[in-house]
Amino acid sequence: MSKINYKTDVVIAGGGLAGMVCALELLNKGKKVLLLDRAEEERFGGLAKLSFGGMFFVNSPLQRRTGIKDSPDLALKDWHSFAEFEKDAKWPKLWAEKYVNECTENVYSWLKKQGVSFFPVVHWVERGMFKPGNSVPRFHMVWGTGTSLTGELEKQIRGHKNNANITLKFKHKVTDIIVNQDRASGVIGVNELTGEEFSVEAENVVIASGGICGSVEKVRANWYKPWGSPPETILNGAILEADGLLHDAVERQTGNITNLDKCWHYAAGVNHPRPHFPNHGISLVPPKSALWVKATGERFPIPLITGYDTRFMVEEICKQEKKHSWQIMNMKIALKEMAASGSESNRAIRDKNLPLFLKTILFGSKELVDDFIANCKDFVVADSMEELVKKMNSLTGTNDVNFNLLNDAVNNYDDNIGRGLALHNDEQLRRIAHVRQYKGDRVRTCKFQKINDAGALPLIAVREHILTRKTLGGIQTDLNCRVLTKEQNPINGLFAIGEAAGFGGGGIHGLRSLEGTFLGTCVLTGREAANSISK
């Protein structure tokens, strides 16, 4: 079978958010572009299309309008606190500084010009557990979720005045990079629909293929060693195409791959109610008023509560012998607080249905809760603690959950609530009081709701696994998105953007993300690579 040959100015390997942005900017500059993506055409946009669409901005118009005082200096201080950068993390530090200084003008304002709009309330996440995180709310939700974000960019690409200059090829898997005389000059791969091999001759090559979290095997092989052995069950919360194939290709061409052991996993992963592939998981947004307990039913010594430090929660669960956990709540808590990450589970926001969204805020997420109870095997429902524990143990096929440990944890928590606000002496209740001070959280957080409350039954237990999502490390790049060798020399003609580049410099986040910084850095790196190529 003969090989198909293409020729273009720039070839982009990957059609996620970073690849889309880069392609659009290259069209603006009159370049001829070939974009290759491994997924089907209807999945154009990659993981970003499936995302909730939260984005981190600094001193944005929305922040200023609601009285939130922010600055790049404060944001960078928070970023470094959470990142805990290693001393030699030159490029990640420079990329972090670049992002906090440029994100509002070069990401927020740029997206607004592309037709992307944002929800008027800025949310406050990753506030920090034992070290400062986001000092102020910075999480801006795209109105329409990631589906609208990538959809607007797709419209811009397909309707561009220079659209004759772009060719989109789907189900095209890039397998290697061509380098001639120390310069990247194209790629080779296979059309997975026909089996035909192809090659591309290009002046510049952009790697936008995502991270490694679509391959649980690759995550296990690069597991963060201080956490001990990987959990027995790790759910896949990414897309299968994000398997690190092109990280290996870059490394074969002497590119430097860094920090692959640093990943942004989630602690509250459950089996997807309608899985798209084996081991497919989805991340719950854990109810703050639920009680988070170990596999044994014992409460964690430092109560786990979302919104403060996602990495801390993952680390605490991974310290256990059995590295899964449970959240215990009742129907009232679930209806008020339970949510799931991503566009798929947020129909009202995804479809820009304001009446439905307001109904959900006022009356709870009944449709979502009912769906998970009926279709997710990790949900257990009962009318008493005794029945709940029996069903929890039946689900795991063990007697791991100790009734006395769980019952004592619930009774102690409920008793604290019963004493009244002035006498609360529980860290979780103190955190709940804290989050309720901010209006963006108050409307979605119960006011000190007991667990074993006869008026709020049934009881619900949710078994939660570690879920893969984002790779914090990747292909090391300079501030022009040029791929660097281990000797810190740029490889001519080779660029990496988005998650493939660790969102900038091979690890812009260090150990932790301030959240909303994934989509934003995909936009910034995509634009920067296009600018560098055009120069």
C-alpha positions as CSV (number, residue, x, y, z in Angstrom):
1,M,0.0,0.0,0.0
2,S,1.4,3.4,-1.0
3,K,2.0,6.1,1.5
4,I,0.0,9.3,1.3
5,N,2.2,12.5,1.4
6,Y,1.1,15.9,2.6
7,K,3.0,19.3,2.5
8,T,2.1,22.3,4.6
9,D,3.6,25.2,6.5
10,V,2.7,23.9,9.9
11,V,1.5,20.5,11.0
12,I,-0.3,20.3,14.4
13,A,-0.5,16.9,16.1
14,G,-3.6,17.1,18.3
15,G,-7.0,18.7,18.0
16,G,-7.7,19.6,21.6
17,L,-8.0,23.2,22.9
18,A,-4.3,24.1,22.5
19,G,-4.2,22.7,19.0
20,M,-7.4,24.6,18.0
21,V,-6.1,27.9,19.4
22,C,-2.7,27.5,17.6
23,A,-4.4,26.6,14.3
24,L,-6.8,29.6,14.6
25,E,-3.9,32.0,15.3
26,L,-1.8,30.6,12.4
27,L,-4.8,31.2,10.1
28,N,-4.9,34.7,11.3
29,K,-1.3,35.1,10.3
30,G,-1.8,33.6,6.8
31,K,-0.1,30.2,7.4
32,K,-1.1,27.0,5.8
33,V,-2.0,24.4,8.5
34,L,-2.6,20.7,8.6
35,L,-4.2,19.6,11.9
36,L,-4.2,15.9,12.7
37,D,-6.3,14.4,15.4
38,R,-6.6,10.7,16.5
39,A,-10.2,11.0,17.6
40,E,-13.4,11.1,15.5
41,E,-14.5,14.5,14.0
42,E,-17.4,14.8,16.5
43,R,-14.8,14.8,19.3
44,F,-12.9,17.8,17.9
45,G,-11.8,19.7,21.0
46,G,-10.5,16.7,23.0
47,L,-10.8,16.7,26.8
48,A,-11.5,20.4,26.9
49,K,-14.8,19.8,25.1
50,L,-15.8,17.4,27.9
51,S,-14.7,19.8,30.7
52,F,-16.7,22.0,33.0
53,G,-15.0,25.0,31.5
54,G,-13.5,26.7,34.6
55,M,-10.7,29.1,33.9
56,F,-8.3,31.0,36.1
57,F,-7.9,34.7,35.5
58,V,-6.3,37.5,37.5
59,N,-7.9,41.0,38.1
60,S,-10.5,40.2,35.5
61,P,-13.5,42.5,34.7
62,L,-15.7,40.0,36.5
63,Q,-13.6,40.1,39.6
64,R,-13.5,43.9,39.6
65,R,-17.2,44.1,39.0
66,T,-17.9,42.0,42.1
67,G,-15.4,43.8,44.4
68,I,-12.7,41.1,44.3
69,K,-9.3,42.8,44.6
70,D,-6.6,40.7,42.8
71,S,-3.2,41.3,41.2
72,P,-0.5,39.4,39.3
73,D,1.8,39.7,42.3
74,L,-0.7,38.1,44.7
75,A,-1.5,35.4,42.1
76,L,2.1,34.6,41.5
77,K,2.7,34.3,45.3
78,D,-0.3,31.9,45.6
79,W,1.0,30.0,42.6
80,H,4.4,29.5,44.1
81,S,2.9,28.5,47.4
82,F,0.9,25.7,45.8
83,A,3.5,24.6,43.3
84,E,6.4,24.1,45.7
85,F,8.7,24.4,42.7
86,E,12.1,22.7,42.8
87,K,15.0,25.0,42.8
88,D,16.0,24.2,39.2
89,A,12.5,24.7,37.8
90,K,13.6,27.6,35.6
91,W,11.0,27.2,32.8
92,P,8.0,26.3,34.9
93,K,8.6,29.4,37.0
94,L,9.0,31.7,34.0
95,W,5.8,30.2,32.5
96,A,3.9,30.7,35.7
97,E,5.0,34.4,35.8
98,K,4.0,34.8,32.2
99,Y,0.6,33.3,32.7
100,V,-0.5,35.4,35.8
101,N,0.7,38.6,34.0
102,E,-0.9,37.8,30.6
103,C,-3.9,35.6,31.3
104,T,-6.6,38.3,31.5
105,E,-5.5,40.2,28.4
106,N,-4.3,37.3,26.2
107,V,-6.7,34.6,27.3
108,Y,-9.9,36.1,28.8
109,S,-10.2,39.1,26.5
110,W,-9.1,37.0,23.5
111,L,-11.7,34.4,24.2
112,K,-14.4,37.0,24.6
113,K,-13.5,38.2,21.0
114,Q,-14.0,34.6,19.8
115,G,-17.6,34.6,21.2
116,V,-16.9,32.8,24.5
117,S,-18.9,34.2,27.5
118,F,-18.5,33.6,31.2
119,F,-20.9,33.1,34.1
120,P,-21.1,36.3,36.2
121,V,-20.2,34.7,39.6
122,V,-16.5,34.0,40.1
123,H,-15.9,30.8,42.1
124,W,-13.4,30.1,44.9
125,V,-11.5,26.8,44.7
126,E,-8.2,25.5,45.9
127,R,-8.0,27.9,48.8
128,G,-5.3,25.9,50.5
129,M,-5.4,23.5,53.4
130,F,-2.1,24.1,55.2
131,K,-0.4,26.5,52.8
132,P,-2.0,29.4,50.9
133,G,-3.8,28.6,47.7
134,N,-6.1,31.0,45.9
135,S,-6.3,34.0,48.2
136,V,-9.3,35.3,46.3
137,P,-11.9,33.7,43.9
138,R,-10.4,33.3,40.4
139,F,-12.4,30.4,38.9
140,H,-14.4,31.8,35.9
141,M,-17.0,29.4,34.5
142,V,-17.5,29.4,30.7
143,W,-21.2,29.8,30.1
144,G,-21.9,26.7,28.0
145,T,-19.0,24.6,29.6
146,G,-16.1,23.3,27.6
147,T,-18.6,22.3,24.9
148,S,-19.3,26.0,24.1
149,L,-15.6,26.9,24.5
150,T,-14.4,24.5,21.9
151,G,-17.5,25.0,19.8
152,E,-16.9,28.7,19.4
153,L,-13.3,28.1,18.4
154,E,-14.4,25.5,15.9
155,K,-16.8,28.0,14.4
156,Q,-14.0,30.5,14.1
157,I,-11.7,28.0,12.4
158,R,-14.3,26.6,9.9
159,G,-15.6,30.0,9.1
160,H,-12.3,31.8,8.9
161,K,-11.6,34.0,5.9
162,N,-8.4,31.9,5.3
163,N,-10.2,28.6,5.8
164,A,-8.8,27.4,2.5
165,N,-5.4,27.3,4.3
166,I,-6.4,24.7,6.9
167,T,-6.9,21.0,6.4
168,L,-8.5,18.9,9.3
169,K,-7.8,15.2,9.4
170,F,-9.4,13.0,12.0
171,K,-8.6,9.4,13.0
172,H,-5.1,10.2,11.9
173,K,-2.6,8.9,14.5
174,V,0.9,10.6,14.4
175,T,3.5,8.0,15.5
176,D,6.8,9.8,15.0
177,I,8.5,13.1,14.2
178,I,10.8,13.5,11.2
179,V,14.0,15.4,11.9
180,N,16.5,16.3,9.1
181,Q,19.8,18.2,9.8
182,D,18.8,19.0,13.4
183,R,15.4,20.5,12.3
184,A,12.0,19.0,12.7
185,S,10.6,18.7,9.2
186,G,7.4,16.7,9.5
187,V,5.7,13.7,11.0
188,I,4.6,10.2,10.0
189,G,1.6,8.2,11.1
190,V,-1.4,6.1,10.1
191,N,-5.0,6.7,9.1
192,E,-6.8,4.5,11.6
193,L,-9.9,4.3,9.4
194,T,-8.1,2.9,6.3
195,G,-4.9,1.6,7.7
196,E,-2.9,3.7,5.2
197,E,0.4,5.2,6.3
198,F,1.0,8.9,5.7
199,S,3.8,11.4,6.0
200,V,3.7,15.2,6.3
201,E,6.4,17.6,5.2
202,A,6.2,20.8,7.1
203,E,8.4,23.8,8.0
204,N,7.3,23.6,11.7
205,V,5.8,20.8,13.8
206,V,3.6,21.5,16.8
207,I,2.9,18.7,19.4
208,A,-0.5,19.3,21.0
209,S,-1.3,15.6,21.9
210,G,-2.3,16.0,25.6
211,G,-0.7,14.2,28.5
212,I,-0.4,10.6,29.7
213,C,-3.5,10.3,31.9
214,G,-5.5,8.5,29.3
215,S,-3.2,5.5,29.9
216,V,-3.6,4.2,33.4
217,E,-0.7,1.9,32.7
218,K,1.5,4.9,31.9
219,V,0.3,6.6,35.1
220,R,1.2,3.6,37.1
221,A,4.7,3.4,35.5
222,N,5.3,7.1,36.5
223,W,3.5,7.0,39.9
224,Y,4.7,9.6,42.3
225,K,7.1,7.5,44.6
226,P,6.4,9.4,47.9
227,W,2.8,8.1,47.7
228,G,4.0,4.5,47.8
229,S,2.4,1.9,45.5
230,P,-0.4,3.0,43.1
231,P,-4.0,2.1,44.2
232,E,-5.3,-1.2,43.1
233,T,-8.1,0.6,41.2
234,I,-7.4,3.8,39.3
235,L,-10.2,5.1,37.1
236,N,-9.6,6.8,33.8
237,G,-10.9,10.3,33.7
238,A,-9.0,11.5,30.7
239,I,-9.4,10.4,27.0
240,L,-7.7,7.3,25.6
241,E,-5.8,9.2,23.0
242,A,-3.8,11.0,25.8
243,D,-1.4,8.1,26.1
244,G,2.1,9.7,25.9
245,L,2.8,8.3,22.5
246,L,4.3,11.6,21.2
247,H,6.2,12.2,24.5
248,D,8.1,9.1,23.5
249,A,8.6,10.4,20.0
250,V,10.0,13.7,21.2
251,E,12.3,11.9,23.6
252,R,13.6,9.8,20.7
253,Q,14.5,13.1,19.0
254,T,16.5,14.2,22.1
255,G,13.7,16.3,23.6
256,N,13.6,16.7,27.4
257,I,10.6,15.1,29.2
258,T,10.2,16.2,32.8
259,N,7.9,15.7,35.8
260,L,5.7,12.9,34.4
261,D,5.3,11.6,37.9
262,K,3.4,14.8,38.8
263,C,-0.2,14.4,37.9
264,W,-3.5,16.1,38.8
265,H,-5.6,13.2,40.0
266,Y,-9.0,13.5,41.7
267,A,-10.0,11.9,44.9
268,A,-13.7,11.4,44.3
269,G,-13.8,9.3,41.1
270,V,-16.7,7.0,40.5
271,N,-17.5,4.6,37.6
272,H,-19.1,6.5,34.8
273,P,-22.9,5.7,34.7
274,R,-22.6,5.2,30.9
275,P,-18.9,4.4,30.3
276,H,-17.4,5.3,26.9
277,F,-14.5,2.9,27.3
278,P,-13.4,0.3,29.9
279,N,-12.5,1.7,33.3
280,H,-14.0,5.0,32.4
281,G,-14.5,7.2,35.5
282,I,-16.0,10.6,36.3
283,S,-15.1,13.0,39.0
284,L,-17.7,14.0,41.6
285,V,-17.6,17.5,43.0
286,P,-17.7,16.1,46.6
287,P,-20.4,17.5,48.9
288,K,-18.8,19.6,51.6
289,S,-21.4,18.5,54.1
290,A,-20.8,14.8,53.5
291,L,-18.5,12.8,55.8
292,W,-15.4,11.5,54.1
293,V,-14.2,8.2,55.6
294,K,-11.5,5.5,54.9
295,A,-12.2,2.1,53.4
296,T,-12.8,0.9,57.0
297,G,-15.4,3.5,57.8
298,E,-13.1,5.5,60.1
299,R,-13.1,9.2,59.5
300,F,-9.8,10.8,58.3
301,P,-8.0,12.4,61.2
302,I,-7.9,15.7,59.3
303,P,-11.3,15.9,57.7
304,L,-11.3,15.9,53.9
305,I,-13.4,18.6,52.3
306,T,-13.3,19.8,48.8
307,G,-12.4,23.3,47.7
308,Y,-9.1,23.6,49.6
309,D,-6.4,21.3,48.4
310,T,-7.2,18.5,45.9
311,R,-3.7,17.0,46.1
312,F,-3.9,16.8,49.9
313,M,-7.0,14.7,49.6
314,V,-5.4,12.3,47.1
315,E,-2.3,12.0,49.2
316,E,-4.3,11.2,52.4
317,I,-6.3,8.5,50.6
318,C,-3.1,7.0,49.1
319,K,-1.5,6.7,52.6
320,Q,-4.1,4.0,53.4
321,E,-3.6,0.3,52.9
322,K,-6.7,0.1,50.7
323,K,-6.6,3.3,48.6
324,H,-10.3,4.0,48.1
325,S,-12.7,5.9,50.3
326,W,-16.4,6.6,51.0
327,Q,-18.5,9.7,51.3
328,I,-21.5,9.4,53.6
329,M,-24.4,11.8,53.2
330,N,-28.2,11.9,53.0
331,M,-30.6,12.8,50.3
332,K,-30.9,16.4,51.4
333,I,-27.1,16.9,51.3
334,A,-26.9,15.2,47.9
335,L,-29.6,17.3,46.3
336,K,-28.1,20.5,47.6
337,E,-24.4,19.9,47.1
338,M,-23.7,17.0,44.8
339,A,-22.3,17.8,41.4
340,A,-20.1,16.1,38.8
341,S,-17.3,17.5,36.8
342,G,-17.6,18.1,33.1
343,S,-20.0,19.2,30.5
344,E,-21.9,15.9,30.3
345,S,-23.2,16.2,33.8
346,N,-24.0,19.9,33.8
347,R,-26.8,20.1,31.2
348,A,-28.2,23.4,32.4
349,I,-24.9,25.3,32.0
350,R,-23.8,23.3,28.9
351,D,-27.1,24.2,27.1
352,K,-27.1,27.7,28.5
353,N,-30.5,27.1,30.0
354,L,-30.8,29.8,32.6
355,P,-34.2,28.8,34.0
356,L,-33.1,25.2,34.5
357,F,-29.9,26.4,36.1
358,L,-31.8,28.6,38.6
359,K,-34.2,25.7,39.3
360,T,-31.2,23.5,40.1
361,I,-29.8,26.1,42.5
362,L,-33.2,26.5,44.2
363,F,-34.4,22.9,44.3
364,G,-31.3,20.8,44.0
365,S,-29.8,18.5,41.4
366,K,-32.5,15.8,41.5
367,E,-32.0,14.6,37.9
368,L,-28.2,14.2,38.5
369,V,-28.6,12.5,41.9
370,D,-31.3,10.1,40.6
371,D,-29.2,9.2,37.6
372,F,-26.1,8.3,39.7
373,I,-28.1,6.3,42.2
374,A,-29.8,4.3,39.4
375,N,-26.8,3.9,37.1
376,C,-23.5,4.2,39.0
377,K,-22.4,1.0,40.8
378,D,-20.5,3.0,43.4
379,F,-23.7,4.4,45.0
380,V,-25.4,2.7,48.0
381,V,-28.7,3.8,49.5
382,A,-30.3,2.7,52.8
383,D,-32.7,3.9,55.5
384,S,-30.5,3.1,58.5
385,M,-26.8,3.0,59.4
386,E,-26.9,-0.8,59.9
387,E,-28.4,-1.4,56.4
388,L,-26.0,1.1,54.9
389,V,-22.9,-0.7,56.2
390,K,-24.2,-4.1,55.1
391,K,-24.7,-2.7,51.6
392,M,-21.3,-1.0,51.6
393,N,-19.6,-4.3,52.5
394,S,-21.7,-6.2,49.9
395,L,-20.5,-3.8,47.2
396,T,-16.9,-4.4,48.0
397,G,-17.3,-8.1,48.8
398,T,-15.5,-7.6,52.1
399,N,-16.2,-6.8,55.7
400,D,-13.8,-3.8,55.6
401,V,-16.4,-1.2,56.7
402,N,-16.6,-1.4,60.5
403,F,-20.1,-0.5,61.7
404,N,-18.9,0.9,65.1
405,L,-16.2,3.1,63.4
406,L,-18.6,4.6,60.9
407,N,-21.5,5.0,63.3
408,D,-19.3,6.7,65.9
409,A,-17.9,9.1,63.2
410,V,-21.4,10.0,62.1
411,N,-22.8,10.4,65.7
412,N,-19.8,12.6,66.7
413,Y,-20.3,14.8,63.7
414,D,-24.1,15.1,64.2
415,D,-23.7,15.7,67.9
416,N,-21.3,18.6,67.2
417,I,-23.9,20.2,64.9
418,G,-26.6,19.6,67.6
419,R,-24.7,21.7,70.1
420,G,-25.1,24.8,68.0
421,L,-22.8,27.1,66.0
422,A,-21.2,28.7,69.1
423,L,-20.1,25.2,70.3
424,H,-19.0,23.6,67.1
425,N,-15.6,22.0,67.6
426,D,-15.0,20.2,64.4
427,E,-12.6,21.2,61.6
428,Q,-15.0,20.3,58.8
429,L,-17.8,22.4,60.4
430,R,-15.3,25.3,60.7
431,R,-14.5,24.9,57.0
432,I,-18.2,24.9,56.1
433,A,-18.7,28.1,58.1
434,H,-15.8,29.6,56.1
435,V,-17.1,28.6,52.7
436,R,-20.6,29.9,53.5
437,Q,-19.2,33.4,54.0
438,Y,-18.7,33.7,50.2
439,K,-22.0,34.0,48.3
440,G,-20.7,31.8,45.4
441,D,-20.5,28.9,47.8
442,R,-23.3,29.7,50.2
443,V,-26.1,28.9,47.8
444,R,-24.7,25.4,47.1
445,T,-23.7,24.5,50.7
446,C,-26.0,23.2,53.4
447,K,-26.2,25.1,56.7
448,F,-24.7,22.5,59.1
449,Q,-26.8,19.5,58.0
450,K,-26.7,16.4,60.2
451,I,-26.0,13.1,58.4
452,N,-28.3,10.6,60.3
453,D,-31.3,12.9,60.1
454,A,-34.7,11.2,60.0
455,G,-36.1,14.1,58.0
456,A,-33.3,13.9,55.3
457,L,-33.3,10.1,54.5
458,P,-32.4,8.0,52.8
459,L,-28.7,7.7,53.7
460,I,-26.3,7.5,50.7
461,A,-22.7,6.1,50.7
462,V,-20.5,6.7,47.6
463,R,-17.4,4.6,47.1
464,E,-14.7,6.8,45.5
465,H,-11.5,5.9,43.7
466,I,-8.5,7.9,42.6
467,L,-9.3,9.2,39.1
468,T,-6.7,10.3,36.5
469,R,-7.2,13.7,34.8
470,K,-4.3,16.0,34.0
471,T,-0.5,15.4,33.5
472,L,1.4,18.3,35.3
473,G,4.7,17.4,33.6
474,G,5.6,17.0,30.0
475,I,7.8,18.2,27.1
476,Q,10.1,20.9,28.3
477,T,9.8,24.2,26.4
478,D,11.1,27.7,26.5
479,L,8.9,30.8,26.5
480,N,8.5,30.5,22.7
481,C,7.1,27.0,23.1
482,R,10.2,25.6,21.4
483,V,11.1,22.0,22.5
484,L,14.3,21.9,24.5
485,T,16.9,19.1,24.7
486,K,18.3,17.9,28.0
487,E,21.2,20.4,27.3
488,Q,18.6,23.2,27.1
489,N,19.1,23.7,23.4
490,P,15.9,24.3,21.3
491,I,15.1,21.8,18.6
492,N,14.6,23.9,15.5
493,G,11.1,23.7,14.0
494,L,9.6,21.7,16.9
495,F,7.1,23.2,19.3
496,A,4.9,21.7,22.2
497,I,1.8,23.3,23.7
498,G,-0.9,22.6,26.2
499,E,-0.9,19.5,28.3
500,A,1.8,17.9,26.1
501,A,4.2,20.6,27.4
502,G,3.0,20.3,31.0
503,F,0.9,23.3,30.2
504,G,4.1,25.3,29.7
505,G,7.8,24.6,30.4
506,G,7.3,20.9,31.2
507,G,5.5,21.6,34.4
508,I,4.1,25.1,35.0
509,H,2.1,23.9,38.0
510,G,4.8,22.2,40.0
511,L,3.1,19.9,42.5
512,R,-0.4,21.5,42.5
513,S,-2.8,23.4,40.4
514,L,-4.8,26.4,41.5
515,E,-7.5,25.0,39.2
516,G,-8.8,26.7,36.1
517,T,-5.2,27.0,35.0
518,F,-5.3,24.0,32.6
519,L,-7.6,25.5,29.9
520,G,-6.1,28.9,30.3
521,T,-2.5,27.7,29.7
522,C,-3.7,25.7,26.7
523,V,-4.9,29.0,25.2
524,L,-1.8,30.9,26.1
525,T,0.7,28.3,24.8
526,G,-1.3,27.8,21.7
527,R,-1.2,31.5,20.9
528,E,2.5,31.8,21.9
529,A,3.5,28.9,19.6
530,A,1.7,30.5,16.6
531,N,3.4,33.9,17.3
532,S,6.8,32.2,17.6
533,I,6.3,30.3,14.3
534,S,5.2,33.5,12.5
535,K,8.2,35.4,13.7
